[in-house]
Amino acid sequence: MPHLFIRGISVEQTKEISVSLVQALAELCVCGEDNFTLEIVQSVFVFNQEEIAAYPFIEVKWFDRGKVIQDKFAQTITKHVQFLGIPEVEVAFTAFSEADYYLNGKSFAGG
């Protein structure tokens, strides 16, 4: 955790930024790089009976780290994606409660 679901950015493009992106995000979150998952979601987008290119969209699922860290996290993702020559990217966050997140049947809240 955090888990980044990436749409509209190719596997090769994601590989190109993956090391520096995860390093920067781990430093920001003060956690290990092995806590991050980058998942490229292969989707087909349709508009007006035609397949169209997907727009760059990254959904972040994580434990809430506060608005300041969230803003910096989004800015870091944006900077790395724009480095690829992609002018625009959307980032959205979904925060999990530790009480509602389980590993091997045990809540992260310790309950």
C-alpha positions, 0 to 999 in steps of 0.5 A: 500500500499505496496501490496505483491503478494506471490507465491510459499510459503504456506498460513501457511508459510506466516502466520508464518512470517506475523506479524514480516515481516509486523512490520519490513517493516512498520518500514522501510517505516515509516508507519502503519502496516495496510498499508500492504496487503499480498496476497497468489497467488495460481498458478499451474506451468507446465513444460514438461507436468508435474505440478511442485512446484512453486518457491518462488516469491514475487511481491511488488506493491507500491509507489516508496520509493527510491533505498535504501529503496527498497534494504532494503525492499527486504533484509527484505523479503528475511531474513523472507522467508529464516527463513522458511528454504526456501533457495532462493526467488525472489523479484520484484517491481512495482512502482505506480505513485501517479497521476495514483493511485486512491481511490474512484475516487480521485487521490493520487496526489490530482488532 
